[in-house]
Amino acid sequence: MTRTTAGYISTHKRFWEIDVVRTVAIIIMIIFDVLYVLNYLGIQNTGVPGPYYGSWWWIARVNASVFIFLAGVSLTISQARSSKRMSSFMLRGLRIFAWGMAITLLTWIIAPDAYVIFGILHFFGIAFILAPFFLRFRFINLILGIALLALGFYLQGQRGFVDFPWLLWLMPYRFGTLDYWPLLPWFGLLLVGMFGGKMLYPQGSRRFNIPEFSNPVTSALTLPGRHPLVMYIAHWPILIGVIFALYPDRVLPYLPF
């Protein structure tokens, strides 16, 4: 680790504070999904997700917002530290979107009345394809991000959502689904995160001073946060598998065989 001429702390290691926040968000996500599945299958009335705009609704939205904001921050760090072309970010987006389509197929099989059409992985896939076009901006991302957030929440407030089903990937639309994250307003939050990354980690280096930790405890705390996509994809089959082992009679009616 060295100090650059601009006075920033330069390191090519991962920033533990980002990974720890992601780890906490992953834990909250898993708790929410466990309670959601127990309630959805009728095993236990957990009250999750609860009424629209209820406490659990807000917990889920705030927690996912952390992932989106940090994704924007991480994109700017990755771009500053490497010579990756725009195509590499776009290919990553296509891979994530492909995982999203796998979630669509799976949920269509087990929950056809509320399957995922454009969930969080679909969002990240499209967002990562679009984001490289904005990596060179800083304050423009802040202004545009706030504008997109405001527009998205405004559209959402028009009797709930906008009645354009063919644009549900772009703007809020009311329909029954297990997971839904349209580009408006959430791409705006990604842009705000990219602005935050430029300000807090300019040139891929930490702008502020905090202690560095390198020990088994820190490694354990940051491990899930270093692999958020793997954690998201892996926790679903594990969760369903455990619940199937404990309550097979509740899960079997949802299986396609």
Buried (B, 14 or more C-beta within 10 A) or exposed (E): EEEEEEEBBBBEEEBBBBBBBBBBBBBBBBEBBBBBBBBBBEBEEBEBBBEEEEEBBEBBEEBBBBBBBBBBBBBBBBBBBEEEEEEBBBBBBEBBBEBBEEBBEBBBEBBEEBBBBBBBBBBBBBBBBBBBEBBEBBEEBBEBBBEBBEBBEEBBEEEEBBEEEEBBBBBBBBEEBBBBBBBBBBBBBBBBBBBBBBBBBBBBBBBEEEEEEEEEEBEEBBEBBBBBEEBBBEBBEEBBEEBBEEBEEBBEEBEEE
